[in-house]
């Protein structure tokens, strides 16, 4: 039924099975992501969830939401539709649950979890307890609040919370949660969220560039150094975060394509569009672009891309740890070379 499994590392409490006096059962199961079938690389496409089996329903909550919830009535849990069929692969400890909406693939940490989960699902087989038809792959309560204070934070986390609070509040109140239950159409909320995210990125980029230019003037730092270090890292963080999320969902192709696509966009559109707008507006060529260091940067960029292609071809499209160290060291050497060039 499945060829790949998630990484069953030592997770605190993963072997717990809680049986209460009212007959309900709580245990951990891995649930396969809805993005699994869209991934070319079948890894990291699972989510560990805390399942609750009662007489009236089967529900689950992600381990992250479970960690921060304050009570047992947390609205961020997901309710399973009525089960219409159950298949089990005892060798791999995999359960396939069929419903009227879709199929769910679950993985049990141990044989004991497998037997307990199958028995609990069988009790609800062909039952009609799910009147709402909620999809268990969607958190009905949406994402966690960005501005809510979480108990048990360390002193460092508390300091970061208050420092970042104004920025988190802006995101919380200007960008809608597309996963939350609402009377507004999901398509409308998603479109508005994309627009607000784009506006936030544009404003944030403008403020960052203006601040860096002012800081470089005050400290007498060449703009080339600031652009290749602080500015480059700041503008690349969104691509880094989105690629990391895609990789954890098992979408390896999307993660790599996002990195290459963002840099291609920066070169072809980020440079081409302003130049085109300038020439159209003033009907003349633009001659004020400093050319110092551009040739060296282009050579380094082309050489790095060629090196990456050769490495992935040689390794069979497998990225190893020493590859990461090599590229990090190359970036440090590039910055050192750039600083030396500007100083001289």
BAVEXRO-857117 format. One line per field, with one value per residue (C-alpha): chain; x, z, y. Coordinates in steps of 0.02 Angstrom, whole numbers, plus 50000, padded with zeros to 5 digits. Each point is the difference from the previous one (the first is absolute). Example, Ala and Ser with C-alpha at 12.3 -4.5 7.8 and 13.67 -1.06 7.14 Angstrom:
BEGIN
volo <- c(A, A);
px <- c(50615, 50069);
pz <- c(50390, 49967);
py <- c(49775, 50172);
//
This chain:
BEGIN
volo <- c(A, A, A, A, A, A, A, A, A, A, A, A, A, A, A, A, A, A, A, A, A, A, A, A, A, A, A, A, A, A, A, A, A, A, A, A, A, A, A, A, A, A, A, A, A, A, A, A, A, A, A, A, A, A, A, A, A, A, A, A, A, A, A, A, A, A, A, A, A, A, A, A, A, A, A, A, A, A, A, A, A, A, A, A, A, A, A, A, A, A, A, A, A, A, A, A, A, A, A, A, A, A, A, A, A, A, A, A, A, A, A, A, A, A, A, A, A, A, A, A, A, A, A, A, A, A, A, A, A, A, A, A, A, A, A, A, A, A, A, A, A, A, A, A, A, A, A, A, A, A, A, A, A, A, A, A, A, A, A, A, A, A, A, A, A, A, A, A, A, A, A, A, A, A, A, A, A, A, A, A, A, A, A, A, A, A, A, A, A, A, A, A, A, A, A, A, A, A, A, A, A, A, A, A, A, A, A, A, A, A, A, A, A, A, A, A, A, A, A, A, A, A, A, A, A, A, A, A, A, A, A, A, A, A, A, A, A, A, A, A, A, A, A, A, A, A, A, A, A, A, A, A, A, A, A, A, A, A, A, A, A, A, A, A, A, A, A, A, A, A, A, A, A, A, A, A, A, A, A, A, A, A, A, A, A, A, A, A, A, A, A, A, A, A, A, A, A, A, A, A, A, A, A, A, A, A, A, A, A, A, A, A, A, A, A, A, A, A, A, A, A, A, A, A, A, A, A, A, A, A, A, A, A, A, A, A, A, A, A, A, A, A, A, A);
px <- c(50000, 50145, 50186, 50057, 49973, 50031, 50150, 49947, 50127, 49989, 49853, 49951, 49837, 49974, 49972, 49863, 49825, 49873, 49841, 49870, 49855, 49872, 50073, 50093, 50176, 50141, 50157, 50124, 49989, 50091, 49882, 50059, 49994, 49875, 50150, 50082, 49932, 50065, 50178, 50133, 50104, 49900, 50078, 49944, 49820, 49930, 49932, 49995, 49827, 49919, 49842, 49847, 49874, 49834, 49829, 49940, 50148, 50180, 50104, 50183, 50111, 50176, 50138, 50044, 49823, 49986, 50158, 49927, 49816, 49931, 49853, 49921, 49870, 50127, 49915, 50153, 49965, 49939, 49852, 50005, 49855, 49909, 50110, 49942, 50147, 50162, 50156, 50154, 50181, 50058, 50181, 50020, 49870, 49902, 49811, 49896, 49835, 49870, 49864, 49872, 50117, 50172, 50120, 50115, 50167, 50057, 50157, 50008, 50161, 49985, 49900, 49902, 49948, 49952, 49884, 49921, 49971, 49927, 49884, 49942, 49971, 49904, 49878, 49958, 49994, 49849, 49939, 49914, 50066, 50080, 49854, 50110, 50110, 50157, 50158, 50129, 50143, 49944, 50015, 49827, 50065, 50132, 50177, 50060, 49992, 50166, 49974, 49939, 50118, 50051, 50032, 50165, 50108, 50182, 50067, 50078, 49835, 49907, 50120, 49979, 49811, 49990, 50130, 49907, 49825, 49967, 50047, 49900, 49849, 50008, 50001, 49864, 49876, 50040, 50021, 49849, 50019, 49950, 49977, 49881, 49814, 49913, 49846, 50115, 50049, 50172, 50047, 49961, 50098, 50147, 50003, 49994, 50137, 50112, 49972, 50037, 50156, 50063, 49969, 50089, 50151, 50009, 49989, 50120, 50126, 49991, 50025, 50144, 50092, 49977, 50061, 50151, 50049, 49990, 50097, 50134, 50021, 50015, 50127, 50088, 49975, 50001, 49826, 50064, 50045, 49832, 49906, 50093, 49983, 49861, 49885, 50024, 49964, 49847, 49920, 50038, 49920, 49823, 50067, 50095, 49846, 49883, 50126, 50023, 49812, 49984, 50142, 49921, 49838, 50095, 49996, 50185, 49977, 49903, 50135, 50141, 49894, 49952, 50182, 50049, 49838, 50021, 50176, 49948, 49858, 50121, 50116, 49875, 49856, 50079, 50128, 49910, 49835, 50072, 50114, 49855, 49892, 50141, 50035, 49814, 49973, 50153, 50024, 50187, 50127, 50051, 50185, 50014, 50021, 50171, 50095, 50134, 50005, 49859, 50110, 50074, 49827, 49933, 50147, 49975, 49812, 50023, 50139, 49896, 49851, 50110, 50079, 49827, 49943, 50157, 49980, 49818, 50034, 50148, 49905, 49841, 49901, 50040, 50059, 50123, 50059, 50172, 49914, 49919, 50166, 50086, 49873, 50001, 50190, 49994, 49879, 50116, 50146, 49895, 49961, 50183, 50052, 49869, 50057, 50180, 49954, 49904, 50136, 50135);
pz <- c(50000, 50040, 49963, 50112, 50183, 50103, 50112, 50161, 50110, 50189, 50036, 50181, 50039, 49827, 50074, 50119, 49985, 50118, 50038, 50103, 50104, 49874, 49868, 49900, 49939, 49964, 49901, 49873, 49814, 49850, 49866, 49821, 49929, 49865, 49899, 50001, 49830, 49923, 50060, 49894, 50156, 50124, 50161, 50140, 49939, 50166, 50152, 50176, 50077, 50167, 49966, 50112, 49978, 50092, 49981, 49896, 49892, 49946, 50007, 49990, 50037, 49939, 50128, 49982, 50039, 50139, 50080, 50016, 50030, 50169, 50019, 49931, 49905, 49882, 49835, 49896, 49995, 49843, 49993, 49888, 49882, 50019, 49955, 49855, 49989, 50088, 49927, 50100, 49957, 50161, 49941, 49975, 50135, 49872, 50005, 49853, 50052, 49863, 50018, 49885, 49976, 49976, 50065, 50149, 50022, 50181, 50074, 50175, 50103, 50072, 49975, 50159, 49925, 49839, 50087, 50110, 49854, 49884, 50139, 50033, 49816, 49977, 50138, 49896, 49833, 49897, 50144, 49966, 50149, 49888, 49959, 49949, 49877, 50060, 49909, 50121, 49900, 50040, 50168, 50031, 50115, 49883, 50044, 50173, 50047, 49971, 50146, 50133, 50147, 50021, 50175, 50034, 49888, 50047, 50042, 49828, 49916, 50107, 49946, 49816, 50023, 50060, 49874, 49854, 50069, 49894, 49840, 50046, 50041, 49827, 49918, 50116, 49961, 49816, 49925, 50017, 50056, 49847, 50105, 50128, 49993, 49923, 49901, 49869, 49855, 50020, 49826, 50048, 50162, 49912, 49865, 50129, 50101, 49846, 49963, 50179, 50007, 49838, 50066, 50163, 49904, 49891, 50147, 50105, 49858, 49972, 50185, 50012, 49847, 50055, 50175, 49936, 49884, 50144, 50115, 49867, 49980, 50187, 50025, 49835, 49938, 49812, 49933, 49909, 50166, 50079, 49847, 49991, 50186, 50105, 49857, 49907, 50157, 50046, 49828, 49988, 50166, 49928, 49867, 50133, 50111, 49858, 49932, 50173, 50022, 49828, 50038, 50166, 49907, 49883, 49854, 49961, 49820, 50057, 50128, 49871, 49865, 50120, 50033, 49817, 49948, 50127, 49942, 49818, 50039, 50089, 49850, 49857, 50079, 50151, 49887, 49833, 50056, 50084, 49850, 49880, 50101, 50007, 49814, 49959, 50120, 49950, 49821, 50027, 50057, 50182, 50026, 50190, 50046, 50084, 49909, 50130, 50056, 49886, 49888, 50149, 50077, 49836, 49986, 50180, 49974, 49838, 50075, 50154, 49894, 49892, 50155, 50072, 49839, 49992, 50183, 49986, 49839, 50077, 50160, 49911, 50059, 50183, 50107, 50136, 50154, 49928, 49853, 50121, 50088, 49834, 49940, 50168, 49994, 49820, 50053, 50141, 49878, 49879, 50135, 50053, 49819, 49980, 50157, 49943, 49830, 50073, 50126, 49867);
py <- c(50000, 50117, 49996, 50143, 50043, 50157, 50013, 49913, 50087, 50000, 50115, 50027, 49909, 49926, 49827, 50061, 49923, 50077, 49903, 50093, 49936, 50064, 49883, 50134, 49968, 50122, 49956, 50064, 49958, 50069, 50069, 50013, 50176, 50045, 50062, 49828, 49948, 50161, 49971, 49919, 49966, 49897, 50068, 50116, 49989, 49940, 50091, 49929, 50021, 49963, 49898, 49991, 49858, 50022, 49922, 50147, 50052, 49977, 50158, 50049, 50148, 50035, 49981, 50184, 50057, 49870, 50070, 50176, 49966, 50053, 49881, 49843, 50102, 50077, 50042, 49961, 49814, 49910, 49882, 49846, 49963, 49834, 49851, 49892, 49881, 49950, 49919, 49953, 49960, 49919, 49982, 50188, 50045, 50102, 50029, 50060, 50078, 50025, 50133, 50078, 50150, 49921, 49869, 50027, 49913, 49979, 49924, 49927, 50019, 49822, 49840, 50043, 50166, 49912, 49876, 50134, 50119, 49867, 49940, 50179, 50037, 49837, 50053, 50153, 49910, 50057, 50107, 50166, 50099, 50134, 50113, 50145, 49906, 50087, 49952, 49932, 50073, 50178, 50085, 50070, 50135, 50070, 50046, 50047, 50183, 50088, 50121, 49878, 49978, 49817, 49934, 49915, 50109, 50028, 50173, 50016, 49949, 50129, 50138, 49950, 49995, 50182, 50063, 49921, 50037, 50158, 49910, 49845, 50109, 50081, 49828, 49935, 50140, 50033, 49826, 49884, 49819, 49898, 49842, 50075, 49968, 50151, 50052, 50077, 49887, 49917, 50061, 50180, 49986, 49918, 50135, 50139, 49914, 49989, 50186, 50052, 49889, 50079, 50175, 49956, 49933, 50156, 50120, 49896, 49991, 50187, 50039, 49876, 50068, 50181, 49959, 49905, 50142, 50124, 49883, 49973, 50188, 50027, 49860, 50036, 49821, 49970, 49965, 49845, 49918, 50043, 49938, 49835, 49962, 50076, 50051, 49835, 49898, 50104, 49989, 49813, 49953, 49983, 49880, 49904, 49980, 49951, 49873, 49926, 49980, 49919, 49880, 49947, 49964, 49885, 50121, 49993, 50056, 50153, 50045, 49997, 50082, 50139, 50044, 50000, 50086, 50141, 50038, 49991, 50121, 50117, 50007, 50006, 50096, 50083, 50082, 50000, 50076, 50158, 50028, 49982, 50119, 50129, 49994, 50012, 50145, 50104, 49935, 49981, 49873, 49980, 50040, 50020, 49816, 49972, 49864, 49966, 49818, 49942, 49893, 49907, 49972, 49930, 49880, 49941, 49977, 49903, 49893, 49959, 49949, 49889, 49921, 49962, 49917, 49892, 49948, 49947, 49906, 49910, 49955, 49946, 50153, 49965, 50146, 49953, 50093, 50038, 50084, 50123, 50034, 50029, 50128, 50090, 50012, 50062, 50138, 50054, 50004, 50103, 50128, 50007, 50026, 50136, 50091, 49991, 50067, 50147, 50042, 49999);
//
